[in-house]
């Protein structure tokens, strides 16, 4: 879809104005038949994790996340220079759409008022064209439409705030180019803006908020099993520790790398626990190599749950090397904190925090997060498919740090007891552990033999298969490779440019 004046027939039509409350500026669009614009919408987007479905403007490929946090999906059309961002607003305190729209509001800003203020803070010359609340089906929707100049070009920005409840709002943010001239009369209409307004309203009419109660009920059941599992995790970890594991990494049956894993019980900075150290080498594409050294430690006493890890990734392409280092740690501490209710006295409370720093030539970025009880330390997460019971079908839920996303994300584990399977082209009996990052994340299937031996994994989305083997096989397939346990936890690299 081109939001420029190339579609003359459609530009002659104008979007139907919805019933508005509290409008204090003129609308961008007048009246037209909605079906004129529905043909410019693309295939439906639907996310159970986000609790949302709608039809976006046609002509762009979505760049979606894993169904967690605020961001849901972004559509970008580089050729026609438009973008649609869809996200969620989670609020700690109840809020309304417009100031003063409910009794006893006291005149405080609503969501729409805050959006207008933010626009004007970013660009004081922006022109607010519309600010009101409309009804879309059963939902109240706040609208903010503005026009602004950036990079020597005029733009139209339309925002819609769907109110799911007084603490959850879905935000549709649509920015399109305008062909309006700077010297146009104030009341003059622009064809490109009229078209963009029509498409935006047609899209809003397709929005559906999905019932997430079944998902929440399933999550609660999973968390109950997770709490039970974590009680026995220290014993399971001690019995599952393996001094050495070797894996071939294949794509479509061809070796593209290897991984070496060492596990051991030991101490780190005077604390008893266990280590998981991994070294991997991969050739993801011709002329590119990726080497990753990682060492993780976690206490076996999960009531304290201190952990620390260092990951060093070295990517080299056509002689150019890039090094990225990640250093992370988490711990539970009891601290005196003020009670926010009542007399605000100091009380002892347990605080569980994660701190992660990623460093490269481009600079350093640090992230801190408060952690829930079912957060999974990195070392335990590396062993997780071997730690869950495989005797019966069960599902579990954890929170897990994902480096690529720099965020704590749900990790779903589902167990299928022993059955006939095909793995790496072979028929066998095995239990299957399905591993997903996020409710709608691509699954990785882990295979466990009837004797409890880890056989490997396969991810259909990437085509990557990891197959357990021995050291002799690795050295035969990769002659000259230096395969040894990495020690980076106490000696992370200082010069990331090396």
N, C-alpha and C positions, 0 to 999 in steps of 0.2 A: 504494500500500500504506500502510495506517495501522498504525503500531507502537504502538497504544493498545488498551485492552481492549474494543474494539468487535467483534472477531471471536471470539465466545465459543467456538465449536467448535474453532478452531485453538489457542486459548489453553489448552484442556484437554490438548493434546498437548505433549510435551517433546522437545527435540532429542536425537538419539542421541549418547551420549558416545563420543568416539573413543578408541582405545588411547593412553594417555598415558604419558610417561616423566618422572619427576622432579616430579610434581605435589606441591605443598606447601600447597595451599588447596583448599577445596571447589569443585566445579564449579557453574556457574550452572544448567545444564540436566541433565536425566536422560535417559530413553530415549523415542524415538518413531519413527515411520516417516518417512524423509527425504522421501518423496513428498508428505507433508502440507504441506511448506514450498516445494517446488520450483515450485508454481503461483504463488507470490508473487514469483518472479523475472522480470525483464524481458528484453528482447531482448539477444542476446550483444554484448559489446564485444570488439573484436579490433584489435590494433595490431601490425603487423609491426615497426615501428620500436622499440616498447617490448618486443617479444618476449613478448606476453601476450594471453590471451583468457580471458573469464569471463562469467557472467551476473550482473548486478547486481540488487539489489532493484528491483521495478517502482515506477513512480510518480514518477520524477525525470528531468530533462533533463541530459545530461552537459555539463560545461564542460571541454573537453580542450585540451591544449597541442599543440605541434608535434612530439611524439615525441622530445624531447631532454631532457637533464638528469634531475632527480629526479622531478618531478611528471609523472604519466601522465594521470589523469582524476579529476574530482571530480563526484559526484552529490549534489545538494541538493534536498530536498523542504521548501519553506518552510512549507507548510500543516501538515504533520505533524511538522516540526521535526527531521528526521533528516538526517544527512550521511555519505557514504562517500567517503573520500579514498584513492586508490591511487597509490603512488609506488615509487621504487626507491632502495635504499641502495647506493652504490658505495664500497667500503672500500679504503684503500691497503694495509692489512695483513689477512691472513687472520683470520677470526673464526668463532666457533661460536655456537650458539643459547643454550645454558645453560652456566654455569660448571661446570667439572669433569666435563663429559659425555664428554671424551675423555682418553686417557692423557697425562700430562705437561702437563695444562692449568694446573697451578699455582694453581688456584682463582681465576683472573682472571674478571672479569665477561664473560658472553656477551651477545648481542643482547637476549635477553629480560630479563636482569638489568638492563641499561642502561635499557631501556624502563620497567621498574618504578621504578627510581631517579628517572628523569626525571618520572614521574607524581607521585611523592611530593615532589619538589622544587617542583613547580608547585602542589600541593595536599596538604599534610601530612595532611589529614583524609580523603583518598581511601581507599576500602576495596578492597584487592586481593582479588578473588574467585577468580582462577585464574591460575596461572603454571606452564606446562609445555610439553612438546614432544609433538606428535602426528604421525601419518603421514597424509598426504592423497595417495593414489596412490603414486607413487614418491618423493615429496618429504617431507622433514622440515619441519615447520611449527611455529614457536614461537607460543604463545598467551599473551596478557595480557588479562585481563578485569577491569575495575574499576568501582566505583560511586562517584559523587561528587556534591556539591551545588554548583550554580552559579546565580546569579541567582534564588535562592529556589526552585530546582527541582532534582529529583533526575534524574541522567543515568546511563546505562549506556554504557561505552566498551569495545569489543572490538577488539583488534589481533591480526593474524596476520602472521607473518614467514615467507614462503616462501623457502627456501634454494635458489637456483639453483646456487651454488657457494660457496666460503668467502669470497668477496669481493663477491658480488652477492646481495641479498635484495630480494624484492618485499614491500611493506607494504600491507596492507588495514586501514584505520582506520575503524571504523563506530561512530558516536555516535548514540544514540537516547534519547528521553525515557522515564523510568521512572515508574510510578504507585505505587511502594513508599512507604508512609508512614514518617515518621521514627521512630515508636514501634513499628514492626513487629518481631516476634521475630526473632532472628538467623537462624533456619533457615526462616523463612517465605518462600515463593516468590511472585514477582510475575508476573501474567499477561503484562504488556507485556514484561517482561524475558525470559520464557520464549519468547515469540514472536520477539523480536529475536534471541535466541540460535539459535533454529531456522532463521530466515532466513539468518543469518550462516553457519552450518554448511552449509546447502544451497548457498549461493553458493561457499564454499570448495571444495566437491566438483566444481564446474564449472571451476575454474581449470586452465588449461593453459599451460605455458611453451613458446613456439614456438622452433623451430630458426632461429637467426639466422646460421648459417654461410654460406648463400648471399648474404645481404646483406653480410656482412663481406668475402666474396670479391669481390663486385661493387664495394664501396667501394675495395678495394685496387687493382683495375684502374683505377677512375676516378682515384684519386690518382696512379697512375703516369702517366696521360695529363696530369693537371694539372701535375705537375712538369715534364714536357716542354714544355707550353704556356707555363709561366711563364718559361722560358729566353728565349723569343722575344717576351714581352709588351712590353718597352720599345719594340722596333721596331714592333710592331703598334699600340701606343698612338700613337706619333708619326705614323703614316700614317693613323690613324683620327680624329684630332682635327678637329673642325668648329667654326668660329667661331660659328655660330648655327644653332639648330634650333627649330622651332615645332611644337606639337602641340595638336590639339583633344582634349578629354576628353569622351567621350560615354557615356551610359547608355541602353541600348535605343534607340539612334539619335538621342537628344536631347542637345544640347550642354549640359554642366553645368560646364564649366571649361576652362582652358587651361594649358599649361606652356611655358616659354621656357628654353632650355638654351644655355649658352656654354661652349666649351672652348678652352683655349689653353696653350701651353708657356710657362713662366716661372719666376720664382724666388720663394721664400717664406723670409724670414729667412736669406737668403744661400745657400739650398739650391736646386739646380736640379731642376725637375720639371714638373708640369702641373697645371692647375686645371680643375675642372668646377663651374660655378655654375648653379643652377636657380632659377627663380621660377615659382610656380604659384598659381592662383586657382581655387577650386571652390565650387559650391553643392550640397553633398551632400543637402540637404533644404530645403524652403521655410523662409525666415527664418533660415537658417544659412549663413555664409560661412567658408571656411578659406583662409588665405593662408600660403604657406610660402616662405621665402627660405633658400637653402642654398649655401654655398661650401665646396668641398673641395679639398685639395691633397695630392699624393703625389709623392715623389721617383721619378724614372725609374730610379734605381739601386736595384733591388729587393733587393740585398744589404744595404742600409741600411734601405730601406723606411719612412723617416719619413713620417708623414702627419699631417694636422690638418684638422678640419672644424668648422663651426658651422652649426647649423640653427635657425631661428627660426620657430615656428608660431604664428599668430594666428587663433584661432577666435572668432567672434562670433555669438551667438544672442540674438535679441530684445533687442538693445542691450547685452547683457553680453559683455564681452571677456575672453578668457583667453589669456595668452602663455606659451609654453613654449620654453625655450632649451636646446639640447643642444650641448655643447662636447666634442670628442673628439680624442685624439691617440694615436699608437702609434709605437714606435721600437725598433730593435735596438741593443743595447749589449753590449760585452764587459766583464764585471765579474769581479773575483776572488771566488770562492766556495769554501766548504769542501766537500771531498768527504765525503759521508755514509758512505762505506765505507772500510775500510782505515785509513790513518793520519790521515784527515781533514785533509790538507794543503790550503792555499789553491791553487786552480787557476783559470785564466782560462776563463770560460764565456760563451757568447752568451746573452743574456736578451732575449726579445721580449715586450713588455708593451703592453697597451691600457688607457687611462684615459678614462672618459666621465663627464661631470657633466650632469645634467638639472635645470633650475631653473624654478620656477613660483611663483605666489602661495602654494601649499601648502608650499613649502620647496625644499630642494636635496638631491639624492641622487647619490652618486658610486659608480662601479663600476670595479674594476680586474680585469683578466684576463691570465693568461699565454697567449701565442698560439702556435699550431703553425705550421710552415713554410708551410702552404697557406692561411693566413688571407688574406682578400682585402680590401685597403684600400678605403675607401668610394668614392673617386674612380674606381678601377678597376672596382669593382662597378657603378657607374652606367653604364659603357661596355661591360660584359661581353658582352651579347648581340651586339655588333658586333665583338668581339675574337676570338671563337672561330672556327676554320675551319669553313666550311659545305659543303665539298666531299664529305664522307663522314659517315656516321652514327657518332657517338661520344658518350660520356658523360663528364662531368667532375664533380669534387667539390671544394668550397671550404668554408671556414669564414667566416661573415659576421656582422657586428654588426647585430642587429635592434632598432631603438629601442623599438618597442612592447613587446617582451618583455624588454628590458634584458639581453640575453644573446647570446653567440656561438653560432650555430646552423649546422648543415650547410646548404649551398646546392647543390642538384643542378641540373646543366645537361645537357640532352640535345639533340643536333643531328640534324635530319632534312634530308637534302640537298634540292635544288630539286625541287618537285613542283607539281601543280595544287592550289590551295587556294582557299577562300572567306574573304575578309577584308573586314570592314565592308560586307558585302553585295555584294562584287564578286568575280568569278572572276579568278584571276591565277596566275602562276608565281612561287613564292617558296620559299626555304629557311625552315624553322621551327625556332626555338630554344625549347625548353621549359624553363621556369625554375621551380623549386620551393624553398621554404624548408622544410626538413625533409623526410624521406623521404615522409611522407604529407601534405605541405602542398598547398594548392590550386595548380594549375599556372597560370602565365601564359605565353601563347604569343606569341613575338616573330617578326615577319615581315621577312625580308631579301630584297630584289629580286635577280634574276640578276646585276645590275650591282654588287651589294654595298651598295645604298642601304637604310637602315633605314626601313621603311614604317610601323611602329607595333606595337601589342600589344593583346591581348585576354585578360581574366581571366573565364572563365565563372562562377566562384563569386560575383563581385561584379557582373558585368554591365558592367564598365568597359572601354571601348575607347579607346585613344590612337592618333590618326591623324596622321601627319606632314603638315604644311601649310606655308604661308609666312606672313610677317608681315602681308601685305595681308589674308589671310583672317582672321587673328586680330583685327585692328583693325576689320574690317567686322562680325564677329560680336560683338565686345565693344568697342563705341565708348566712348571715355573711359578705357579701361584703360591704366595706366602700365606699359609692358612694357620693362624694361631689365635689364641684368646686375646682380645683387645683389653688394654688397661688404660682407660681414658677418664675414669671417674675422678681420680685425684690429680690428673695431669691433662686437663683440656688444653687444646692448642691456644696459644696467645696471639699468633699472627694469622688472622683469618685469610690473608691474601696469599698464603703459601700454596 
